[in-house]
């Protein structure tokens, strides 16, 4: 008598997002593609504001080939209709594991588990551990409220994944069982993020960047934690010594108009290009001579890993997750956060030292290939899913 085939494990990744999102979106979508389809059925659901015209993740998912992608429009911060929609989806797809990726999905998952039996997993993507410069953020009160809500929900989850090990201490203070906490580094597909060897000169020309001009670039949402004012002030200092340098910033966000106004005020708008959001940032990285991260708080930003894979030398603030991914002077040059003169000095040093620039780029690529494999990350999470289902 032949054995009946084993049931696949059904996993639902859920996250709330505005606009095009950021690094977590890449991780979620690529995970759905990378996962072993013989043993897992992956489903992705996004909670979005009903009036968000910039949300485009359904289009990106379709282009990538993510087969089971769902969106739920929300009219309110807490929307019963979205919860009902998620419950219907959980029942229809016979979801075994609900994998949350933000404070709202953590809350909704906990509610839904009362009506549909399933294991609960969450990934803490954000910089929950770091309160350094936290109060300087424009919306720190709202951010603090959300962080506190999120931290108090984690103890009810079967498994808490952290993209940075620095999160461990603060999460454990909220009565989360250490045995349920697991450090899973962010990762990327280093085959996808690789220099083409044929930079898009037409793209460069459209941006108005002359041939031979040096380019310093940043990629990320235009929000408070990225501290782009720090970068713009550093740009003003650097341009006094290297006036032909250009700065490109790829991303959108609530601070876009303020940042453009600040670049005018500082007198650097003729050398700073706000590029908007890009789905495929590889050609943006190929523009760059240096990638810069000016943040005050981070988990482990995907953009740093992407820059490493694209062999773009990095100058970054010494925030928690970055320090776990790179070593100062080896894969990147690290400088103090909220210190524009130090950031400018670091950028100038790398810009003027060809040997240092090439060495950082080579070592960064090697580190990504050895330590941040997306396939390895996915296999690790799959094994955690299997253990949960047999516990």
C-alpha positions in Angstrom: 0.0 0.0 0.0 1.6 3.3 -1.1 2.0 6.1 1.4 -0.2 9.2 0.9 1.9 12.3 0.0 2.8 14.5 2.9 0.8 17.8 3.2 2.7 20.9 2.3 3.2 23.5 5.0 1.2 26.6 4.2 2.8 29.8 5.2 1.3 33.3 5.1 3.6 36.3 5.2 1.7 39.4 6.3 2.9 43.1 6.5 1.4 46.6 6.5 3.0 49.0 4.0 2.6 52.4 2.4 3.9 53.2 -1.1 6.7 50.9 -2.4 8.0 49.9 1.0 11.6 49.1 1.6 14.0 46.3 2.4 11.5 44.0 4.2 9.4 43.9 1.0 12.3 42.6 -1.0 12.9 39.9 1.7 9.3 38.8 1.7 8.9 38.7 -2.1 12.2 36.9 -2.7 11.4 34.5 0.1 8.2 33.5 -1.6 10.2 32.7 -4.8 13.2 31.0 -3.1 11.2 28.6 -0.8 11.2 24.9 -1.5 7.9 24.5 -3.3 7.9 20.7 -3.0 7.3 21.1 0.8 5.9 24.6 1.2 3.1 26.7 -0.2 3.9 30.4 0.3 1.3 33.1 0.4 1.8 36.8 0.8 -0.7 39.4 2.1 -0.3 43.1 2.4 -2.4 45.6 4.4 -2.6 48.9 2.6 -4.3 52.2 3.1 -7.3 52.5 0.8 -6.2 56.0 -0.3 -2.5 55.0 -1.1 -2.0 55.7 -4.9 1.7 54.8 -4.6 1.3 51.2 -3.4 2.6 49.0 -6.2 3.7 45.8 -4.5 1.0 43.8 -6.3 2.6 44.8 -9.6 6.1 43.9 -8.4 4.9 40.6 -7.1 3.4 39.8 -10.5 6.5 40.7 -12.4 8.6 38.5 -10.1 6.2 35.6 -10.4 4.9 35.4 -6.9 1.8 33.2 -7.4 -0.2 33.8 -4.2 -0.3 37.6 -3.5 -3.2 39.3 -1.7 -3.9 42.9 -0.6 -6.5 44.2 1.9 -7.5 47.9 1.8 -7.8 49.5 5.2 -9.9 52.6 5.9 -8.8 52.9 9.5 -5.7 52.2 11.5 -7.5 49.2 13.0 -9.8 47.7 10.4 -12.2 44.9 11.2 -12.8 44.4 7.5 -9.1 43.6 6.9 -9.1 41.2 9.8 -12.1 39.4 8.4 -10.4 39.2 5.0 -7.3 37.7 6.4 -9.3 35.2 8.4 -11.1 34.1 5.2 -7.7 33.8 3.5 -6.3 31.7 6.4 -9.2 29.3 6.2 -9.2 29.0 2.4 -5.5 28.4 2.1 -5.4 26.2 5.3 -2.6 28.4 6.7 -0.4 26.5 9.1 2.1 29.3 9.9 1.2 33.0 10.1 4.4 35.0 9.7 4.0 38.6 10.7 6.4 41.4 9.7 5.3 44.5 11.6 3.4 45.7 14.7 0.0 45.6 12.9 0.4 42.2 11.5 1.7 41.0 14.9 -1.6 42.3 16.4 -3.8 40.9 13.7 -2.0 37.5 13.8 -2.7 37.2 17.5 -6.4 38.0 17.0 -6.7 35.6 14.1 -5.1 32.7 15.9 -8.1 32.6 18.2 -10.3 31.8 15.2 -8.0 29.7 13.1 -5.5 27.3 14.6 -2.0 28.1 13.4 1.6 28.7 14.6 2.7 32.3 15.0 6.1 33.6 13.7 7.2 37.2 13.6 10.3 38.9 12.2 11.5 42.1 13.9 12.8 44.1 10.9 13.1 47.5 12.6 15.7 48.9 14.9 13.9 48.0 18.1 17.1 47.8 20.2 18.5 51.3 19.6 17.3 54.4 21.4 20.4 56.4 20.5 19.1 59.6 18.8 15.6 58.2 19.0 14.1 61.4 20.4 15.5 63.5 17.5 13.2 61.8 15.1 10.3 64.0 14.0 7.6 61.4 14.7 9.3 59.8 17.7 6.1 59.7 19.8 4.2 57.7 17.2 7.2 55.5 16.6 7.7 54.9 20.3 4.0 53.9 20.7 4.2 51.4 17.9 7.4 49.9 19.1 6.0 49.5 22.6 2.9 47.8 21.2 5.0 45.5 19.1 7.3 44.5 21.9 4.4 43.6 24.2 2.9 41.3 21.5 6.1 39.3 20.9 5.7 37.1 24.0 2.6 35.5 22.5 4.5 34.3 19.4 5.9 30.8 18.9 9.0 32.2 17.3 10.6 35.6 17.1 13.1 36.2 14.4 15.5 39.2 14.6 17.5 40.6 11.8 20.0 42.0 14.3 21.4 40.3 17.4 21.4 43.7 19.2 17.6 43.4 19.5 17.9 40.3 21.7 18.4 42.2 25.0 15.5 44.6 24.7 13.1 41.9 23.4 13.9 39.6 26.3 12.9 42.4 28.7 9.4 42.0 27.5 9.0 38.4 28.8 9.9 36.7 25.5 11.3 33.3 26.1 14.9 33.3 24.9 14.4 29.8 23.4 11.8 31.4 21.1 14.2 34.1 19.8 16.4 33.5 16.8 18.9 35.7 15.0 18.4 35.4 11.3 20.4 37.9 9.3 19.0 39.6 6.3 20.4 38.3 3.0 20.3 39.0 -0.7 20.7 37.1 -3.9 24.3 37.9 -4.8 23.8 36.5 -8.3 21.0 39.1 -8.9 23.0 41.9 -7.3 26.1 41.9 -9.4 27.8 44.5 -11.5 26.9 44.1 -15.2 30.1 45.7 -16.4 28.0 47.8 -18.8 26.9 50.9 -16.9 23.9 52.7 -18.4 25.5 55.9 -19.8 22.2 57.1 -21.2 20.6 56.9 -17.7 23.5 58.9 -16.3 23.1 61.5 -19.1 19.4 61.9 -18.4 20.2 62.7 -14.8 22.5 65.5 -16.0 25.7 63.9 -14.6 28.7 64.6 -16.8 31.0 61.8 -17.8 33.9 61.4 -15.3 32.0 63.2 -12.4 32.1 61.3 -9.1 28.8 60.1 -7.7 27.9 59.5 -4.1 24.5 57.8 -3.6 22.0 56.8 -1.0 19.0 54.4 -1.3 16.1 54.3 1.1 12.8 55.8 2.3 12.9 59.6 2.9 12.0 59.4 6.6 13.5 60.6 9.9 15.5 57.5 10.8 17.6 57.7 7.6 18.7 61.2 8.7 19.1 62.7 5.2 19.6 66.2 6.6 22.9 64.8 8.0 23.9 63.7 4.5 22.9 67.0 2.9 25.0 68.9 5.5 27.9 66.6 4.8 27.4 67.2 1.1 27.8 70.9 1.6 31.1 70.4 3.4 32.4 67.9 0.8 31.5 70.1 -2.2 33.7 72.9 -0.9 36.7 70.5 -1.6 35.2 68.4 -4.4 32.8 70.8 -6.2 32.2 68.4 -9.2 30.8 65.6 -7.1 27.1 64.7 -7.5 24.8 63.2 -4.9 21.9 60.9 -5.9 19.2 59.8 -3.5 16.8 57.0 -4.6 13.6 56.8 -2.6 10.3 58.4 -1.7 8.8 59.3 1.6 7.0 61.9 3.8 10.1 64.1 4.1 10.7 64.6 0.4 9.6 68.2 0.1 11.4 69.2 3.4 14.6 67.6 2.1 14.4 69.4 -1.2 13.8 72.7 0.6 16.9 72.0 2.9 19.1 71.2 -0.1 18.1 74.6 -1.5 18.7 76.3 1.8 22.2 74.7 2.1 23.0 75.7 -1.5 23.6 72.1 -2.7 20.5 71.5 -4.8 22.6 71.9 -8.1 24.5 68.8 -7.0 21.8 66.7 -5.3 19.4 64.7 -7.4 16.3 63.2 -5.8 15.6 60.3 -8.1 12.3 58.9 -6.7 11.6 55.2 -6.1 13.2 52.4 -8.1 12.0 48.8 -8.1 15.3 47.6 -9.6 18.1 49.6 -7.9 21.0 47.9 -9.7 21.5 50.6 -12.2 21.4 53.2 -9.5 24.2 51.4 -7.6 26.2 51.2 -10.9 26.1 55.1 -11.0 27.9 55.3 -7.7 31.5 55.7 -6.7 30.4 55.5 -3.0 27.3 54.4 -1.3 26.4 56.3 1.9 24.1 55.5 4.8 23.4 58.4 7.1 20.9 56.7 9.5 20.5 57.1 13.2 18.8 53.7 13.7 18.8 50.5 11.6 18.2 46.8 11.9 20.3 45.4 9.1 19.5 47.4 6.0 19.2 45.5 2.7 20.6 48.5 0.9 24.0 48.0 2.6 24.1 44.3 1.5 23.1 45.4 -2.0 25.9 47.9 -2.1 28.3 45.3 -0.9 27.2 42.9 -3.6 27.4 45.6 -6.3 30.9 46.3 -5.2 30.2 49.9 -4.3 32.5 51.1 -1.4 30.4 52.1 1.6 30.6 54.9 4.1 28.1 54.4 6.9 27.1 55.7 10.3 28.0 53.2 13.0 24.4 52.0 13.7 23.6 48.6 15.3 22.8 46.3 12.4 25.5 47.7 10.1 28.2 47.0 12.7 27.1 43.3 12.7 27.4 43.1 8.9 30.7 44.9 8.3 34.0 45.7 10.0 35.3 49.2 10.0 38.1 49.7 7.5 37.5 46.2 6.0 34.1 46.2 4.2 33.1 49.8 4.9 34.2 53.0 6.6 32.1 53.7 9.7 31.6 57.1 11.2 29.5 58.4 14.2 25.8 59.1 13.6 24.6 62.7 13.4 28.1 64.0 12.8 28.1 65.8 9.4 31.8 66.8 9.5 32.8 63.2 10.3 30.6 61.9 7.5 32.0 64.4 5.0 35.5 63.4 6.1 34.8 59.7 5.6 33.3 60.3 2.1 36.3 62.5 1.1 38.8 60.0 2.3 37.3 57.2 0.3 36.7 59.4 -2.7 40.4 60.4 -2.8 42.0 57.1 -2.0 41.7 54.7 -5.0 43.4 51.8 -3.2 41.0 52.1 -0.2 38.0 52.3 -2.4 38.9 49.2 -4.4 39.8 47.2 -1.3 36.6 48.0 0.5 34.6 47.0 -2.6 36.4 43.7 -3.1 36.1 42.6 0.5 32.5 43.6 0.7 31.6 41.4 -2.2 33.5 38.5 -0.7 31.7 38.9 2.6 28.2 39.0 1.0 29.0 35.8 -0.9 30.2 33.9 2.2 28.0 35.3 5.0 24.7 36.7 3.5 23.5 34.0 1.1 19.7 34.3 0.5 19.4 30.6 -0.2 21.1 29.7 3.1 18.8 32.1 5.0 15.7 30.5 3.3 16.8 27.0 4.2 17.3 28.0 7.8 13.8 29.5 8.1 12.3 26.4 6.4 13.9 24.2 9.0 12.5 26.4 11.8 9.0 26.1 10.2 9.4 22.3 10.2 10.4 22.2 13.8 7.4 24.4 14.7 5.0 22.0 13.0 6.3 19.0 14.8 6.6 20.6 18.2 
